[in-house]
Amino acid sequence: MQAFTTKFSLPSFLKQVNRLTESQRNSITRAGFGNLLHIPNHVLRRLQLNELMERWNSERRAFVFPLGEITITPLDVVLILGLRVFGEPVVINEDAPFTSLETEFGASVTNRSIGLESLKLRLESLGERDDEFFVRMFLLYCFGTLLFPTANGKVDSRYLYLFRDLDNVSCFAWGAAVLEDLHDCLSQRKTKRTNVIGGCLILLQIWCYEHIVMGRPKLLDCPSTFPRVCRWESSGRQYSTSSQFAINFEELEHTQASLSIPFFYGLIYFQILWSLQPTSEELQVDIIREIPQEWYSRTTMEQPLDIEDSQRATTTVLEVDEDEEAILRTGPGTIKHPIDVASERPIRLVREETFLRSGEGTMKHPIEVASVRASRTVRVPREEDHLQQKSTILVVSDDEESKGMEDLKKENLELKEIIEDLRNENQDMKKRYEDEIEELKKLLEKQQRESMLMASFVSNLERIVLEDEEDDL
């Protein structure tokens, strides 16, 4: 499995969030990014994300699993990140006119990009300043570390063209742009076989928590669950067996041929939540209510077949006509026809020497599916074939265990970096408080000196008045 590196950095983003004043937070919220300010810190589960990325099919733009395929939808994005997905499209043209704003932020006609380190230093130098310059600076840093991180650690300065009027920034479908960027990054990693990946990886990780049951952490006991990135426990100990995610799906694929159809489908079906639905609380959120109802079904999934007549359990071919094909594929993750096997005779699916999808991400699948065909076939073998199948025992090898240890070491290093950042921040706050105390001491001493001078002045004035009175007498 190919490891990955990334410039995505949730701790860097959260460090700047923790510096914000209430007024600055309100400005970011008015721009449409307020929900991001509530994101807790999460450690990336690299082994889990690696396994998920390996299942990405660039042509289908979906993750391929033993039962079928599932993709990230706009509804997933708005539920997980709380970003708008229905609005003005985010379009960055290559030939967009160079603006004075880009010059102000350090870009040039020949180099229309801004380094993250430069943005960080300038952002920190602004202090409590709350104006349009601050909002643009913070959003660019948010794009570079959280929403649209790139392999080179730079931010495209052409985003500033969309920031010309900050009152209109919240009208853009930023969530849809984040989703498109993540899709492109996953496809580039797969097609170019590179170990560097961009994109919003916290979206990918929380999407995995929401849709895949095995190995996910616990839900937090909190009153508010929106956006959903806030409701998951971020403890790294949940993945102490780090290879669990990969092993379980591998086991399902290897033992598929020895399982009956209902058991095999049921085993996988209950491991994957094929679609998300908003709760009654979430349906009160404006950016969710504005989504067209038909968008709720925007997911790609190949669903299990309904075997109605299993009496033909010899080598027969079941034809599914075009109407039934349409029913089977209606709606996200909804199986309109539950699996019904009337016969007590053992029935299983035969591995066909055909591919479910062509190109990378291809997997052997018992069902031959072609989206342009009006029918599909399922071959059901004779009972004798089933009896020849043997049980399979999967053993975790030393290599898998060592990979798990390496993953834990990486997570441990990330936690150490977070702790070091917190320590540095604590030192900064301590120094800032000490400086403020020192200033207060100086101010107090100054006031005491002024008070002593005032008392001396009053005393002299009283003495002069008394002398004048004596002279008059």
GUKOLMAR-276619 format. One record per residue (C-alpha): residue number from 1; x, y, z. Coordinates in pm, whole numbers. Each point is the difference from the previous one (the first is absolute). Example, Ala and Ser with C-alpha at 12.3 -4.5 7.8 and 13.67 -1.06 7.14 Angstrom:
# GUKOLMAR-276619
<node num="1" X="1230" Y="-450" Z="780"/>
<node num="2" X="137" Y="344" Z="-66"/>
END
This chain:
# GUKOLMAR-276619
<node num="1" X="0" Y="0" Z="0"/>
<node num="2" X="134" Y="342" Z="-99"/>
<node num="3" X="51" Y="241" Z="292"/>
<node num="4" X="-79" Y="366" Z="-50"/>
<node num="5" X="123" Y="342" Z="105"/>
<node num="6" X="-208" Y="314" Z="7"/>
<node num="7" X="7" Y="373" Z="71"/>
<node num="8" X="-344" Y="-29" Z="161"/>
<node num="9" X="38" Y="120" Z="360"/>
<node num="10" X="-299" Y="24" Z="228"/>
<node num="11" X="217" Y="94" Z="305"/>
<node num="12" X="145" Y="299" Z="-190"/>
<node num="13" X="-349" Y="122" Z="-87"/>
<node num="14" X="-131" Y="-50" Z="354"/>
<node num="15" X="298" Y="188" Z="144"/>
<node num="16" X="-111" Y="310" Z="-191"/>
<node num="17" X="-364" Y="-60" Z="95"/>
<node num="18" X="94" Y="3" Z="369"/>
<node num="19" X="152" Y="348" Z="-43"/>
<node num="20" X="-319" Y="155" Z="-136"/>
<node num="21" X="-196" Y="259" Z="192"/>
<node num="22" X="-379" Y="-13" Z="18"/>
<node num="23" X="-21" Y="281" Z="-255"/>
<node num="24" X="230" Y="-184" Z="-241"/>
<node num="25" X="-204" Y="-320" Z="38"/>
<node num="26" X="-314" Y="191" Z="-91"/>
<node num="27" X="169" Y="132" Z="-315"/>
<node num="28" X="99" Y="-351" Z="-110"/>
<node num="29" X="-352" Y="-124" Z="71"/>
<node num="30" X="-153" Y="274" Z="-216"/>
<node num="31" X="225" Y="-119" Z="-284"/>
<node num="32" X="-160" Y="-345" Z="24"/>
<node num="33" X="280" Y="-193" Z="176"/>
<node num="34" X="-114" Y="24" Z="362"/>
<node num="35" X="-66" Y="-374" Z="38"/>
<node num="36" X="367" Y="-73" Z="-65"/>
<node num="37" X="92" Y="191" Z="318"/>
<node num="38" X="-165" Y="-273" Z="210"/>
<node num="39" X="207" Y="-290" Z="-140"/>
<node num="40" X="184" Y="-186" Z="277"/>
<node num="41" X="348" Y="-136" Z="-51"/>
<node num="42" X="13" Y="-341" Z="-171"/>
<node num="43" X="309" Y="-211" Z="-63"/>
<node num="44" X="7" Y="-139" Z="-355"/>
<node num="45" X="-42" Y="-381" Z="-9"/>
<node num="46" X="255" Y="-54" Z="-274"/>
<node num="47" X="-38" Y="-375" Z="-36"/>
<node num="48" X="-377" Y="31" Z="-23"/>
<node num="49" X="22" Y="283" Z="-253"/>
<node num="50" X="257" Y="-196" Z="-202"/>
<node num="51" X="-232" Y="-298" Z="-23"/>
<node num="52" X="-290" Y="222" Z="-100"/>
<node num="53" X="207" Y="178" Z="-268"/>
<node num="54" X="102" Y="-335" Z="-148"/>
<node num="55" X="-368" Y="-76" Z="-59"/>
<node num="56" X="-53" Y="321" Z="-200"/>
<node num="57" X="-98" Y="-48" Z="-363"/>
<node num="58" X="92" Y="306" Z="-206"/>
<node num="59" X="-237" Y="-75" Z="-286"/>
<node num="60" X="-301" Y="-60" Z="226"/>
<node num="61" X="113" Y="265" Z="253"/>
<node num="62" X="-107" Y="-237" Z="275"/>
<node num="63" X="138" Y="-247" Z="254"/>
<node num="64" X="-42" Y="-363" Z="-104"/>
<node num="65" X="-93" Y="-255" Z="267"/>
<node num="66" X="-97" Y="-369" Z="-24"/>
<node num="67" X="-370" Y="81" Z="-17"/>
<node num="68" X="21" Y="298" Z="-228"/>
<node num="69" X="124" Y="357" Z="-13"/>
<node num="70" X="-70" Y="316" Z="194"/>
<node num="71" X="115" Y="357" Z="-45"/>
<node num="72" X="12" Y="324" Z="198"/>
<node num="73" X="-306" Y="211" Z="-74"/>
<node num="74" X="-73" Y="372" Z="42"/>
<node num="75" X="-240" Y="-91" Z="282"/>
<node num="76" X="288" Y="-177" Z="178"/>
<node num="77" X="210" Y="315" Z="-24"/>
<node num="78" X="-259" Y="236" Z="143"/>
<node num="79" X="-81" Y="-241" Z="284"/>
<node num="80" X="365" Y="-63" Z="89"/>
<node num="81" X="160" Y="344" Z="-48"/>
<node num="82" X="-297" Y="234" Z="8"/>
<node num="83" X="100" Y="168" Z="-327"/>
<node num="84" X="-245" Y="115" Z="-262"/>
<node num="85" X="-33" Y="-231" Z="-304"/>
<node num="86" X="-286" Y="171" Z="-180"/>
<node num="87" X="82" Y="347" Z="-132"/>
<node num="88" X="227" Y="187" Z="-238"/>
<node num="89" X="267" Y="-232" Z="-148"/>
<node num="90" X="361" Y="55" Z="102"/>
<node num="91" X="189" Y="51" Z="-326"/>
<node num="92" X="371" Y="89" Z="-13"/>
<node num="93" X="92" Y="80" Z="-359"/>
<node num="94" X="358" Y="-35" Z="-118"/>
<node num="95" X="-27" Y="333" Z="-181"/>
<node num="96" X="-172" Y="186" Z="285"/>
<node num="97" X="114" Y="365" Z="1"/>
<node num="98" X="280" Y="82" Z="242"/>
<node num="99" X="-136" Y="221" Z="279"/>
<node num="100" X="152" Y="255" Z="236"/>
<node num="101" X="-112" Y="-227" Z="287"/>
<node num="102" X="244" Y="-267" Z="-120"/>
<node num="103" X="284" Y="252" Z="9"/>
<node num="104" X="-102" Y="101" Z="351"/>
<node num="105" X="28" Y="-363" Z="114"/>
<node num="106" X="341" Y="-60" Z="-159"/>
<node num="107" X="-88" Y="-164" Z="-332"/>
<node num="108" X="122" Y="111" Z="-342"/>
<node num="109" X="-105" Y="-35" Z="-362"/>
<node num="110" X="258" Y="-275" Z="-53"/>
<node num="111" X="-58" Y="-174" Z="334"/>
<node num="112" X="-364" Y="0" Z="100"/>
<node num="113" X="42" Y="-194" Z="321"/>
<node num="114" X="55" Y="87" Z="366"/>
<node num="115" X="206" Y="-207" Z="245"/>
<node num="116" X="-168" Y="-129" Z="314"/>
<node num="117" X="284" Y="110" Z="225"/>
<node num="118" X="-31" Y="354" Z="-130"/>
<node num="119" X="-376" Y="-4" Z="62"/>
<node num="120" X="53" Y="-136" Z="351"/>
<node num="121" X="249" Y="271" Z="100"/>
<node num="122" X="-212" Y="281" Z="-140"/>
<node num="123" X="-315" Y="-142" Z="159"/>
<node num="124" X="164" Y="-17" Z="342"/>
<node num="125" X="131" Y="355" Z="-37"/>
<node num="126" X="-356" Y="133" Z="-40"/>
<node num="127" X="-85" Y="-73" Z="363"/>
<node num="128" X="-359" Y="105" Z="76"/>
<node num="129" X="-38" Y="195" Z="-321"/>
<node num="130" X="-341" Y="-69" Z="-152"/>
<node num="131" X="-44" Y="136" Z="-351"/>
<node num="132" X="-26" Y="-124" Z="-358"/>
<node num="133" X="375" Y="-59" Z="-23"/>
<node num="134" X="-18" Y="-233" Z="302"/>
<node num="135" X="-296" Y="-196" Z="-142"/>
<node num="136" X="174" Y="-54" Z="-335"/>
<node num="137" X="324" Y="-101" Z="175"/>
<node num="138" X="-176" Y="-249" Z="228"/>
<node num="139" X="-199" Y="-157" Z="-284"/>
<node num="140" X="313" Y="-48" Z="-212"/>
<node num="141" X="174" Y="-169" Z="293"/>
<node num="142" X="-311" Y="-215" Z="55"/>
<node num="143" X="7" Y="-104" Z="-366"/>
<node num="144" X="371" Y="-89" Z="12"/>
<node num="145" X="-9" Y="-207" Z="321"/>
<node num="146" X="-352" Y="-145" Z="14"/>
<node num="147" X="-227" Y="25" Z="-305"/>
<node num="148" X="225" Y="11" Z="-311"/>
<node num="149" X="352" Y="-102" Z="110"/>
<node num="150" X="242" Y="-62" Z="-287"/>
<node num="151" X="315" Y="-206" Z="-37"/>
<node num="152" X="226" Y="307" Z="-6"/>
<node num="153" X="-146" Y="166" Z="308"/>
<node num="154" X="-119" Y="310" Z="-189"/>
<node num="155" X="-336" Y="167" Z="-52"/>
<node num="156" X="-124" Y="119" Z="-338"/>
<node num="157" X="-22" Y="381" Z="18"/>
<node num="158" X="-287" Y="-3" Z="-253"/>
<node num="159" X="-237" Y="-83" Z="286"/>
<node num="160" X="35" Y="368" Z="87"/>
<node num="161" X="-196" Y="79" Z="-317"/>
<node num="162" X="-299" Y="-163" Z="173"/>
<node num="163" X="73" Y="198" Z="319"/>
<node num="164" X="-41" Y="341" Z="-163"/>
<node num="165" X="-338" Y="48" Z="163"/>
<node num="166" X="-1" Y="-180" Z="334"/>
<node num="167" X="-376" Y="41" Z="29"/>
<node num="168" X="-39" Y="-246" Z="-289"/>
<node num="169" X="253" Y="-262" Z="117"/>
<node num="170" X="-267" Y="-193" Z="192"/>
<node num="171" X="-204" Y="-38" Z="-322"/>
<node num="172" X="254" Y="-240" Z="-154"/>
<node num="173" X="-36" Y="-379" Z="25"/>
<node num="174" X="332" Y="-50" Z="179"/>
<node num="175" X="-97" Y="-347" Z="118"/>
<node num="176" X="-53" Y="-116" Z="-358"/>
<node num="177" X="343" Y="142" Z="-92"/>
<node num="178" X="162" Y="-188" Z="291"/>
<node num="179" X="-165" Y="-323" Z="-118"/>
<node num="180" X="114" Y="47" Z="-360"/>
<node num="181" X="356" Y="75" Z="114"/>
<node num="182" X="9" Y="-313" Z="220"/>
<node num="183" X="-129" Y="-213" Z="-288"/>
<node num="184" X="274" Y="137" Z="-227"/>
<node num="185" X="270" Y="-62" Z="263"/>
<node num="186" X="-110" Y="-360" Z="53"/>
<node num="187" X="0" Y="-62" Z="-375"/>
<node num="188" X="343" Y="159" Z="-50"/>
<node num="189" X="146" Y="-215" Z="276"/>
<node num="190" X="-141" Y="-312" Z="-164"/>
<node num="191" X="88" Y="78" Z="-361"/>
<node num="192" X="343" Y="154" Z="61"/>
<node num="193" X="88" Y="-241" Z="283"/>
<node num="194" X="136" Y="289" Z="207"/>
<node num="195" X="38" Y="-10" Z="377"/>
<node num="196" X="-85" Y="371" Z="39"/>
<node num="197" X="-368" Y="84" Z="32"/>
<node num="198" X="-191" Y="323" Z="44"/>
<node num="199" X="-363" Y="56" Z="80"/>
<node num="200" X="-202" Y="26" Z="321"/>
<node num="201" X="99" Y="-322" Z="174"/>
<node num="202" X="-209" Y="66" Z="310"/>
<node num="203" X="-305" Y="-15" Z="-227"/>
<node num="204" X="117" Y="-338" Z="-129"/>
<node num="205" X="68" Y="-132" Z="351"/>
<node num="206" X="-330" Y="109" Z="152"/>
<node num="207" X="-181" Y="-125" Z="-313"/>
<node num="208" X="155" Y="-339" Z="73"/>
<node num="209" X="-120" Y="17" Z="363"/>
<node num="210" X="-353" Y="85" Z="-116"/>
<node num="211" X="-28" Y="-270" Z="-268"/>
<node num="212" X="219" Y="-291" Z="113"/>
<node num="213" X="-89" Y="-164" Z="329"/>
<node num="214" X="309" Y="-209" Z="66"/>
<node num="215" X="276" Y="158" Z="206"/>
<node num="216" X="-155" Y="344" Z="34"/>
<node num="217" X="28" Y="194" Z="330"/>
<node num="218" X="-280" Y="78" Z="240"/>
<node num="219" X="-249" Y="281" Z="-34"/>
<node num="220" X="45" Y="281" Z="249"/>
<node num="221" X="-274" Y="67" Z="251"/>
<node num="222" X="-67" Y="362" Z="-93"/>
<node num="223" X="-320" Y="205" Z="-48"/>
<node num="224" X="91" Y="125" Z="-349"/>
<node num="225" X="93" Y="-239" Z="-281"/>
<node num="226" X="35" Y="247" Z="-289"/>
<node num="227" X="224" Y="2" Z="-187"/>
<node num="228" X="63" Y="-372" Z="43"/>
<node num="229" X="376" Y="42" Z="10"/>
<node num="230" X="-59" Y="123" Z="357"/>
<node num="231" X="-179" Y="-311" Z="123"/>
<node num="232" X="275" Y="-262" Z="-33"/>
<node num="233" X="252" Y="-88" Z="266"/>
<node num="234" X="353" Y="83" Z="-111"/>
<node num="235" X="196" Y="-235" Z="227"/>
<node num="236" X="278" Y="-187" Z="-180"/>
<node num="237" X="-49" Y="-308" Z="218"/>
<node num="238" X="-311" Y="-98" Z="-196"/>
<node num="239" X="232" Y="-135" Z="-270"/>
<node num="240" X="252" Y="-185" Z="211"/>
<node num="241" X="-50" Y="-301" Z="-231"/>
<node num="242" X="59" Y="235" Z="-294"/>
<node num="243" X="-22" Y="-272" Z="-268"/>
<node num="244" X="-358" Y="-95" Z="97"/>
<node num="245" X="-160" Y="206" Z="-276"/>
<node num="246" X="207" Y="-164" Z="-274"/>
<node num="247" X="-14" Y="-354" Z="137"/>
<node num="248" X="-378" Y="-15" Z="40"/>
<node num="249" X="-80" Y="99" Z="-357"/>
<node num="250" X="275" Y="-223" Z="-133"/>
<node num="251" X="-150" Y="-287" Z="199"/>
<node num="252" X="-343" Y="66" Z="-148"/>
<node num="253" X="139" Y="-9" Z="-353"/>
<node num="254" X="202" Y="-317" Z="56"/>
<node num="255" X="-286" Y="-190" Z="163"/>
<node num="256" X="-269" Y="128" Z="-235"/>
<node num="257" X="-5" Y="-319" Z="-210"/>
<node num="258" X="-66" Y="-221" Z="305"/>
<node num="259" X="-294" Y="202" Z="133"/>
<node num="260" X="-367" Y="-27" Z="-90"/>
<node num="261" X="-143" Y="301" Z="-179"/>
<node num="262" X="-217" Y="128" Z="288"/>
<node num="263" X="280" Y="-36" Z="254"/>
<node num="264" X="261" Y="162" Z="-223"/>
<node num="265" X="-222" Y="295" Z="-94"/>
<node num="266" X="-122" Y="44" Z="356"/>
<node num="267" X="354" Y="-9" Z="139"/>
<node num="268" X="116" Y="284" Z="-223"/>
<node num="269" X="-326" Y="191" Z="-4"/>
<node num="270" X="8" Y="57" Z="375"/>
<node num="271" X="366" Y="113" Z="-15"/>
<node num="272" X="-78" Y="289" Z="-235"/>
<node num="273" X="-253" Y="279" Z="35"/>
<node num="274" X="-68" Y="68" Z="-366"/>
<node num="275" X="-153" Y="345" Z="41"/>
<node num="276" X="-40" Y="270" Z="265"/>
<node num="277" X="-328" Y="168" Z="83"/>
<node num="278" X="-32" Y="331" Z="188"/>
<node num="279" X="-145" Y="-10" Z="350"/>
<node num="280" X="-297" Y="217" Z="97"/>
<node num="281" X="246" Y="239" Z="164"/>
<node num="282" X="217" Y="19" Z="-311"/>
<node num="283" X="-302" Y="64" Z="-221"/>
<node num="284" X="-42" Y="333" Z="181"/>
<node num="285" X="339" Y="122" Z="-128"/>
<node num="286" X="-35" Y="237" Z="-296"/>
<node num="287" X="283" Y="-145" Z="-211"/>
<node num="288" X="-165" Y="-344" Z="29"/>
<node num="289" X="-356" Y="116" Z="-58"/>
<node num="290" X="102" Y="171" Z="-324"/>
<node num="291" X="127" Y="-328" Z="-153"/>
<node num="292" X="-243" Y="-140" Z="-262"/>
<node num="293" X="-162" Y="-324" Z="113"/>
<node num="294" X="131" Y="-191" Z="-301"/>
<node num="295" X="357" Y="69" Z="115"/>
<node num="296" X="-59" Y="-235" Z="291"/>
<node num="297" X="28" Y="-291" Z="-245"/>
<node num="298" X="327" Y="108" Z="-161"/>
<node num="299" X="208" Y="-306" Z="76"/>
<node num="300" X="132" Y="-281" Z="-216"/>
<node num="301" X="-54" Y="-347" Z="132"/>
<node num="302" X="-35" Y="-337" Z="-158"/>
<node num="303" X="-258" Y="-187" Z="208"/>
<node num="304" X="-51" Y="-372" Z="60"/>
<node num="305" X="-231" Y="-197" Z="-224"/>
<node num="306" X="-331" Y="-138" Z="109"/>
<node num="307" X="-9" Y="-373" Z="-72"/>
<node num="308" X="-370" Y="-72" Z="-18"/>
<node num="309" X="8" Y="-347" Z="-148"/>
<node num="310" X="276" Y="-201" Z="161"/>
<node num="311" X="-163" Y="-328" Z="-95"/>
<node num="312" X="219" Y="16" Z="-310"/>
<node num="313" X="307" Y="-57" Z="213"/>
<node num="314" X="176" Y="-191" Z="-270"/>
<node num="315" X="214" Y="183" Z="-253"/>
<node num="316" X="-266" Y="245" Z="-116"/>
<node num="317" X="-5" Y="358" Z="-111"/>
<node num="318" X="-237" Y="251" Z="161"/>
<node num="319" X="-92" Y="290" Z="-226"/>
<node num="320" X="-79" Y="341" Z="155"/>
<node num="321" X="-197" Y="218" Z="-239"/>
<node num="322" X="46" Y="372" Z="-43"/>
<node num="323" X="-287" Y="98" Z="232"/>
<node num="324" X="129" Y="-210" Z="286"/>
<node num="325" X="350" Y="131" Z="-63"/>
<node num="326" X="-134" Y="351" Z="50"/>
<node num="327" X="-172" Y="-101" Z="325"/>
<node num="328" X="313" Y="-162" Z="136"/>
<node num="329" X="202" Y="315" Z="-58"/>
<node num="330" X="-257" Y="246" Z="137"/>
<node num="331" X="108" Y="218" Z="292"/>
<node num="332" X="321" Y="7" Z="199"/>
<node num="333" X="62" Y="-314" Z="200"/>
<node num="334" X="-360" Y="-118" Z="-2"/>
<node num="335" X="-50" Y="-364" Z="-92"/>
<node num="336" X="-348" Y="-5" Z="-148"/>
<node num="337" X="-5" Y="-381" Z="-28"/>
<node num="338" X="133" Y="-184" Z="307"/>
<node num="339" X="188" Y="-321" Z="-69"/>
<node num="340" X="-243" Y="-287" Z="4"/>
<node num="341" X="125" Y="-356" Z="-37"/>
<node num="342" X="-293" Y="-241" Z="13"/>
<node num="343" X="201" Y="-315" Z="-50"/>
<node num="344" X="192" Y="-169" Z="280"/>
<node num="345" X="262" Y="-107" Z="-250"/>
<node num="346" X="330" Y="184" Z="36"/>
<node num="347" X="36" Y="284" Z="-250"/>
<node num="348" X="307" Y="214" Z="-53"/>
<node num="349" X="138" Y="231" Z="-264"/>
<node num="350" X="268" Y="-113" Z="-242"/>
<node num="351" X="305" Y="217" Z="-59"/>
<node num="352" X="-7" Y="102" Z="-362"/>
<node num="353" X="319" Y="71" Z="-191"/>
<node num="354" X="-133" Y="344" Z="-87"/>
<node num="355" X="65" Y="331" Z="163"/>
<node num="356" X="-253" Y="221" Z="172"/>
<node num="357" X="176" Y="311" Z="-126"/>
<node num="358" X="285" Y="52" Z="-241"/>
<node num="359" X="314" Y="192" Z="81"/>
<node num="360" X="149" Y="56" Z="345"/>
<node num="361" X="-200" Y="-98" Z="304"/>
<node num="362" X="-131" Y="-308" Z="-183"/>
<node num="363" X="-129" Y="-289" Z="206"/>
<node num="364" X="-129" Y="-346" Z="-78"/>
<node num="365" X="-373" Y="-9" Z="66"/>
<node num="366" X="-255" Y="-282" Z="-9"/>
<node num="367" X="-244" Y="220" Z="-190"/>
<node num="368" X="76" Y="129" Z="-346"/>
<node num="369" X="-138" Y="354" Z="-14"/>
<node num="370" X="-7" Y="240" Z="-292"/>
<node num="371" X="-189" Y="323" Z="41"/>
<node num="372" X="-99" Y="18" Z="-367"/>
<node num="373" X="-142" Y="-352" Z="-21"/>
<node num="374" X="-370" Y="-75" Z="39"/>
<node num="375" X="59" Y="-321" Z="195"/>
<node num="376" X="260" Y="-175" Z="210"/>
<node num="377" X="60" Y="-364" Z="81"/>
<node num="378" X="76" Y="-195" Z="314"/>
<node num="379" X="138" Y="-350" Z="-31"/>
<node num="380" X="-102" Y="-235" Z="280"/>
<node num="381" X="199" Y="-326" Z="12"/>
<node num="382" X="-104" Y="-349" Z="85"/>
<node num="383" X="-6" Y="-114" Z="362"/>
<node num="384" X="304" Y="-223" Z="-61"/>
<node num="385" X="213" Y="305" Z="-70"/>
<node num="386" X="-96" Y="150" Z="332"/>
<node num="387" X="92" Y="-312" Z="194"/>
<node num="388" X="353" Y="15" Z="-138"/>
<node num="389" X="63" Y="337" Z="163"/>
<node num="390" X="226" Y="5" Z="304"/>
<node num="391" X="8" Y="234" Z="296"/>
<node num="392" X="269" Y="264" Z="10"/>
<node num="393" X="183" Y="108" Z="316"/>
<node num="394" X="167" Y="340" Z="-18"/>
<node num="395" X="301" Y="60" Z="222"/>
<node num="396" X="149" Y="343" Z="62"/>
<node num="397" X="363" Y="-21" Z="-107"/>
<node num="398" X="300" Y="161" Z="167"/>
<node num="399" X="17" Y="242" Z="-291"/>
<node num="400" X="-354" Y="120" Z="68"/>
<node num="401" X="80" Y="32" Z="369"/>
<node num="402" X="313" Y="201" Z="-77"/>
<node num="403" X="-203" Y="226" Z="-231"/>
<node num="404" X="-237" Y="56" Z="288"/>
<node num="405" X="289" Y="93" Z="226"/>
<node num="406" X="135" Y="240" Z="-263"/>
<node num="407" X="-341" Y="163" Z="-26"/>
<node num="408" X="-17" Y="40" Z="377"/>
<node num="409" X="346" Y="156" Z="-5"/>
<node num="410" X="-114" Y="251" Z="-263"/>
<node num="411" X="-306" Y="86" Z="205"/>
<node num="412" X="218" Y="34" Z="307"/>
<node num="413" X="227" Y="243" Z="-185"/>
<node num="414" X="-301" Y="204" Z="-109"/>
<node num="415" X="-124" Y="11" Z="359"/>
<node num="416" X="343" Y="113" Z="115"/>
<node num="417" X="-7" Y="280" Z="-258"/>
<node num="418" X="-342" Y="107" Z="125"/>
<node num="419" X="124" Y="-5" Z="360"/>
<node num="420" X="307" Y="202" Z="-100"/>
<node num="421" X="-222" Y="256" Z="-176"/>
<node num="422" X="-215" Y="25" Z="312"/>
<node num="423" X="308" Y="45" Z="216"/>
<node num="424" X="132" Y="274" Z="-226"/>
<node num="425" X="-339" Y="166" Z="2"/>
<node num="426" X="-7" Y="-26" Z="380"/>
<node num="427" X="345" Y="159" Z="16"/>
<node num="428" X="-116" Y="280" Z="-227"/>
<node num="429" X="-304" Y="62" Z="217"/>
<node num="430" X="213" Y="-10" Z="314"/>
<node num="431" X="243" Y="252" Z="-144"/>
<node num="432" X="-289" Y="219" Z="-115"/>
<node num="433" X="-154" Y="-6" Z="348"/>
<node num="434" X="337" Y="75" Z="161"/>
<node num="435" X="46" Y="296" Z="-233"/>
<node num="436" X="-347" Y="126" Z="85"/>
<node num="437" X="69" Y="-38" Z="374"/>
<node num="438" X="325" Y="190" Z="-41"/>
<node num="439" X="-182" Y="279" Z="-183"/>
<node num="440" X="-259" Y="14" Z="277"/>
<node num="441" X="274" Y="23" Z="261"/>
<node num="442" X="160" Y="289" Z="-185"/>
<node num="443" X="-335" Y="173" Z="-32"/>
<node num="444" X="-65" Y="-47" Z="372"/>
<node num="445" X="340" Y="141" Z="90"/>
<node num="446" X="-66" Y="298" Z="-227"/>
<node num="447" X="-335" Y="62" Z="163"/>
<node num="448" X="157" Y="-24" Z="345"/>
<node num="449" X="263" Y="259" Z="-95"/>
<node num="450" X="-265" Y="229" Z="-141"/>
<node num="451" X="-204" Y="-45" Z="317"/>
<node num="452" X="301" Y="93" Z="215"/>
<node num="453" X="64" Y="309" Z="-213"/>
<node num="454" X="-364" Y="98" Z="28"/>
<node num="455" X="10" Y="-41" Z="379"/>
<node num="456" X="317" Y="214" Z="15"/>
<node num="457" X="-162" Y="263" Z="-221"/>
<node num="458" X="-309" Y="12" Z="224"/>
<node num="459" X="217" Y="28" Z="311"/>
<node num="460" X="197" Y="290" Z="-147"/>
<node num="461" X="-320" Y="168" Z="-111"/>
<node num="462" X="-143" Y="-26" Z="352"/>
<node num="463" X="321" Y="142" Z="145"/>
<node num="464" X="-9" Y="296" Z="-240"/>
<node num="465" X="-365" Y="68" Z="86"/>
<node num="466" X="79" Y="-3" Z="372"/>
<node num="467" X="295" Y="238" Z="-49"/>
<node num="468" X="-219" Y="237" Z="-199"/>
<node num="469" X="-261" Y="-5" Z="273"/>
<node num="470" X="265" Y="78" Z="266"/>
<node num="471" X="128" Y="292" Z="-206"/>
<node num="472" X="-350" Y="139" Z="-27"/>
<node num="473" X="-39" Y="-14" Z="375"/>
END
